[in-house]
Amino acid sequence: MALSERKEKIIKAVVDSYIDSCEPVSSADIKERHLPSLSTATIRNELATLEEMGYLDQPHTSAGRVPTAEAYKLYVEKLMPERKLTSGELEIVRKYFDHKITEIGDVLRSTAKVISEITNLTGVAYIPDVRRAVIDNIKIVKLTEKSALVIIVTNLGVLKDATLSVAEDVRDEYFRSASSFITNAFSGHTIGEVCDCDELVFRITEEYKAVFDTIIEILKSYVVDEHGKVMLEGSSKLLEQPEYADVGKAKAMFRLLESEKELLPVLESNEEMGLSIKIAPEKSGDAPECAVVTATLTNNGVNIGKAGVIGPIRMDYSKIVSVLEYIEKTVSGLSDANVRNADEEGKTAGE
């Protein structure tokens, strides 16, 4: 049965009111706050019909209605209003991204933090298969008499910077030539190819083998530490939401957050670009009643990971979507700045 414009307006009114109050919404509430031109009798009849259609639920006979997962899905697909970030919210984003960030992991970690701060929910970020990152170049710069800085730049941006130990008598010229030689060997190869392919070893002369072996270990360690990694920020904020005053619901949600095995399928999707909104149906066994809104983050058009919000299905979707869309644009503009920062860091280290 197709929904009339009036029914859609009533669904929107119920969802908006319930997001604000977390209290069942009555016909009188809808008339007073949203649809004054309709009589309460008309609204009551429409509420009853929408309940039969599966868009609303009535917790108690004398109570008002609450939206179901189906109502939220319709809301985010068709009824949700557009919202602009406030000047205060924009300032929070700038606070996190106006300083130097070079590593991909740091970008995603900062993204999860800023999302949590603005939405007052749990921010989440997910690093996908970093083995597919293609190496552009590797810079090796002497730091001290016994150490050097290694900066690994990929098509995703700066992947990693790390230090390695060197002999005291190594000259600066060695690091310049080693950078050039190893970049030629690695450039155009994915991290997975570099970590798995013994053939590359045969291209390395004895002169650069120690540096080569160290960089391989850095890459392998990064793959182990970061591959499929889920970063959570602000998990305790969920306890501030009225839904999780119910101990059973709180336990189910925290079980999900604590188990990467369960959380990864929620974050992963076949969508390579744009926003993904997943709303879990109510009463689904031990699974928590929750919603996950994520955005695919890119650098130079390449997917570097996902970030978003996990929380109750009663969340302010219009605000969250606005936050994620703005952060998408912010992060996509970091790529060139990140590489410049890495170059500057290398030059400063070499001075």
N, C-alpha and C positions, 0 to 999 in steps of 0.2 A: 504494500500500500504506500503510495507516494505521500510525502509530507507536504502539507499546505504551508504557505508562507506564515500563517498564524501559528501553526504548530512549531515551526522552526524558531519563531520569535520566543515562544514559551520555553522551548528547550534552552535557548541561549540565556533567557532570563534565569532559569533554574541553575544552570551551570555557573553563570556569573555570580549569582547570590551565594551559591554553595561554596565557591572558591573563596569568597570574602569571609563567610561566617562559619563554615563547617557545621551548619545547622540545617535541618530539613526546611524546605521552602514551601510556604503556604500560598494559597490563591490570593489572600489579602496582601502578602508581601509582593507578589508579582504585580498586582494591580497598582499598589502604592508606589513602587520603585521603578517599574519598567513599562507597564502597559495600562495606563490610566483610562484609556478609551474603551477597554473591555470590562464587562461586568464580572463579578467574582463567580457567578453561576457558570458563565461561559468558560472561564478559566478552569473551574473545577471539572467541567465536562472534558475539556481538552487534556487536563492532567490525567484523568482516569483512562482516556484513550491511549495516551502516550505510555502509561504504565502497562497497558495490555500489549502494546507494540514492543515493549522491552527497552524503552529509552529512560524510564524512570522507575524508581522503587519507593515503597512506602514502608519505612522501618516499623512503624506502629500504626494501628488503625486510626488513631486520632492525630497522628503527626502529619507534617507536610511531606513533600517528596524530595528525594535525592537523585542525582543523575547516576546512571549506570555507565559501564565502560562504553557501551554503544553510543550513549549521548556525548561522551567526551570525544569519541572518534569523529562523530559528525561535527562537533564543535570545532575541532582543530582542522578538519578538512574544508569546512564551508562557512562557519559562523563566527569564528574568532576575529576580534577586531585587530587592526594594526596598531602597533604601539611604538612610540619613539622613546629611546633612553633619555633619562633626565640628565642634566648637567652633572649632578653628583655621581651618577652611574658611569658616565663617560670618563669622569676624572678617575674613578677606580680602575678602569681599564688602562688608562694612560699610566697610572702609578705602577702597574705591573709590567708594562711593555715599553716604557720610554727609556729604560736603562738597558745596558748591553746584555743581550741574551744570545749565546752562540750555539749551544748544543740543543739538538732536537728534544732530548728528554727534558731539558730545562724549559723549553717552550711549552711543552705539553703540561708539565707540572704547574707552571705559572697560569696556564689556561684553566686548569681545574680549580686552582685557588681563587682566581678572579670570578669564575662562575659561581662558586660556593658563596663568596662574599656578597655578590649582588643579589643572588636569588634566595639566600639563607637556607639552601638545601645542600645536598651532598654533590659536590663537583666530581666528575669522573673523567679520566683521560686514558686512552688506550693506544699503545704503540703497536703497530702491525708488524708484519714480517720484515725486519730491517735487513735481512739477508738479500733482499731484492734491491737495496740501495746501490746505485752505480757510483763508483769512486771517480771523482774529477781530478783531484790532485792531493798530494801529501806534502806538507811543509815541515821541515825539521830545522829548528833554530836553537843555537846554543844559549842556555840560560846562565849557567855558572861553569866553573872549571870542571865539574863532575856531572852535569846534567844538561839535558836538552829538552825542548818543547816540541811535541809532535801534534800537528793539527791536521785532521782528516776531513776533507771537504768532499761531499757527495752531491748527487743531483737533488737530494732532499734538503741540502744546506750543510751546515757544519755538523758532522756526526759526533765527533769526539776530540777533545784535546787532552793530552796526557804527557807525563814526563818520563824520560828514560835516563838511565845512568850511562855515563860515557867515561872513557879514560881521560886523564888530565891533559895529556899532550895532544889531543885532537884539535886540529885547526878549524877555523870558521869555514874555509874553503871546502873541507870535507862535507860539512852539512849541506852546503849549497849543491855540491855535486851528487850527494846521496839523495837529496830531495828530488833532483831532476831525474836521476836514474830510477828510483823506486816509483816515482809518478809515472814514468814511461812504462814500467812493468805492470802497474796496477790500473792505470787509467782506462776507463771503458769496461772494466770488469765489475761484476756485482760483488758485494761482500761475501755472499755464499760461495761464489767461484773462487775468490781469493783464499777463503778458509779451507776449502775442500780440495783444491787442485794442486797436486804436487808438482805439476809441470812448471808452474811459475818459479819454483825453487831453482830449477836448472838454469833460469835466466839470470840469476843473481850471482855476481862474482863474489869471491871470498872477502873482498874489501868491504862490501856492504852487507854481508850475510848476518852479522850481529844485529844491525839495525832492522833489517828485513824480518828476522825472527821475532824481534820485539814487537814490531807493528802487527804481525800476524797474531801474536798473543793478545794485543790490545783489541783487535777486531773480534777475535773469538770470545774474549771476555765480555765485550759489549753485546754480542749476540746472545750469550747466555743470560746476561743481566737484564737486557731490555726487551728481548723478543717476546711478544705477546703480553707485555707487562701492563697491568692495570694500576693506575694511580688514583687514589681516593683522597678527597679533601673535604673536611667538614662533616664526617659521618655522624658525629654527636648532635649535629643540628637537627637530625631527623626526630630526636626526642622532643624537640620543641613543637612538633606538629601534633595536633589533637588526635589524629588517627592512631598514633603510636603510643598513646596513653594506655591502649589495650596491650597488655603484656604479650599475648600470643602473636599479635601483628608485629610488635617490635622485635620479638625473637626471630620471627620468620624473615624480616627484612635484614637484620644483622647477620643471620646465617648466609643470606645471599651475598652480602657485602664482604664477608670473611672468606668466601669460597670462590677463588678465581675460576675453578672448574665450572661452577654454576653461573658466574657473572659473565664470562667471556661469550657464551652463546647469546646472551641478552644484548651485548654491545656489538657483536659482529653482525653484519648484514651483507646482502648482495649489492647494496647500494654503494656505488663508488663515490658519488658526489652528493652534496646537498644535505638537507636535514632528514633525520629519521625519527619518527615518533612512534614508540611502542607502548601500548596501554594493555596491561595484563588484565584478563577478566577476573571478576570477583569470584570468591569461593572456589578457587582452583587448588584444592588439597592443601598441601603444606607450603605451596608457593606463595610469596607475599603479594598483597594487592599493591601494585606499584606501576609507575610509568617511567620510561626512560626516553629522554630527548637528547639526541646526539647530532653533532655536525661533523662532516668530514673536513679536516684541515689540510691545506695544500701549500706547498712552496714550489714556485715555477711550474704550477699545474700538476705537480706530483703529490700523491697522497702521503702525508707524513704521519697520520694517525687520526683518531677521533677524540672528541671531547664533548661533554654535555652534563646533564643533570639526571640524578636518580632520586625518586621520592614518591610521595603518595599520588594517586591518580588525581586527587584534588590539588592540582598545582596551577599556578598562573601561567598558562601556556603562552599567551601573547607576550608577556614580559620575557619569558625564557627564550622564545624564538627570536625576539629582538636582540637579546644579549648574544645569542649564538651567531646570528647573522653579522653583527658588528665585529665580533671576535674573529669570525672567518675572514673578513676583509683585512683586519689588523694583522693577523698571522700571515696571510698570503703576501703582505707587503714587507715582511721581515727578512725575506730571503737575501736580497741584495745587501741589506744592512748587516746581516749576519756574516756574510762573506767579507765585507769591508772590515767589520770588527775583528774577524780572525786575522786578516792581513795586518791590521794595525797592532794586534796583540803580538804577532810574530815579529814585526819591525821593532816594537818596543823592547821585546825580549832580547833581540839581537844587538841592541844599542849598548 
